[in-house]
Amino acid sequence: MLAALLAACAALPGLRMPFISDDWAHLAAIAEGLSNRTPMGYFRPLTLASFHVELIAWGRSSMLFHLTNLLLISGAAFLVVVLIRRYTGAPRAVQTACVPARVRV
C-alpha cells in the first residue's frame, strides 16, 4: 500500500497539466473511430481502447484523463510489491525493491 501511495504522490502534480501535442492527435484519431494504430503508426490497441473509454466517460477533461493514469500507476506499484512479496517472501518489499545497497554481489 505504501508503494501505491508513493506512486500516487509522484504522479499527483500531473493532474493540473493540460493535454500535450500527441494527446490531441490521439483524441482526434479516436473521435474519428476506434483503431489499433496511433496517428504516428504505432500498434497500441490497449492504449487507444482505454483512451476511447475515457473519452466517452470524461469527455475532453485532461484532469480526469490524468486521474485515470494516476490510478493505473498506483495500482501497478501495488501489484509490483505484491509480486515481490509473493516470490521473495520479503516482508518489506518496498525497501527491498528500492534500496540497491541491500543487494549482495
N, C-alpha and C positions, 0 to 999 in steps of 0.2 A: 504494500500500500504506500510505503514511503517513496518508492521509485515512481509510482504513478503521480504522487503529489509533486515531487521534484520536477518531473517532466511537464506537468501542467503549469507549474510556476515558470519554467523556462519558456513555454510557449505562450504564456499569458499576454505579453506585450504585443503579440501578433494580432490580437483581437481588434486593435484600433487601426490596423493597416488596411488601406484600400486594395482593390484588385490591382495587379500589375499587368504588364503588356500581354504575356501569354495567357493569363486568366481570361482576359477579354476575348482573345481568339478562341479559346476553348468554349466559352459561353456562347459565342456567336455560332460556332460549329454545332453545338448541341441543340441550339434553338432551331437550326435547320433540320435536324433529325439525328437520331441515335446512330453512331458509327463506332467502330472499334479502332479507328486510327485518328490520331490527333491532327490538327491542321498542319503540323510540321511533318506528318507522315509516319510518326512512331506508333507502334502497335501497343495500345494501352486500354484494353476493353474494360477492365475493372475500374480504373480511374475515371474514364468517361462515363461509365454507368453510374458511378457514385455522384459525379457532377450533375448528371441528368436528374437523379433523385433529389439532390439538394436544390437544383434549380426549380423543380416542381414544389418542393417543400418550403423553401426560403425566399424564392424569387431572386432578386439580384442584390441581396444583403450580404456584403462582404464579411461583416462581423459574424453572421451565422455560419457562413462557409468556414471561416477560421475557427469558430467554436467546434464545428464538426471535426476539424483537423486536430484541435487540442484534445478532444475526447478520444480520437483514434491513437494519438501519440501516447496519452496516459494509459490507455488500455494495452498498447503494445509493451510499454515499460513494465506494467504489472505482469503481463504474461512472460516476459523475459525473466523476471525474478522468480515466478512460479516454476519455470522450467529449470532454472539454475538450482533452486532448492530441491526439485524432484530428482535431478540427475546427479547432483553432487552431495546432497544431504547437508549442505551448508546452511545453518540457521540464520546467518547474517548474509544473505545472498547479495544485497546491495553493496555492502562493504567488500565482499569477495570479488564482485564484478568491477567495482570502481577503483580499487586500490591496487595498482600494479606492484607496489612494494611487497605485497604478500605472496607474490609469485616466486616459487623456488625453481632455480635453474639447475 
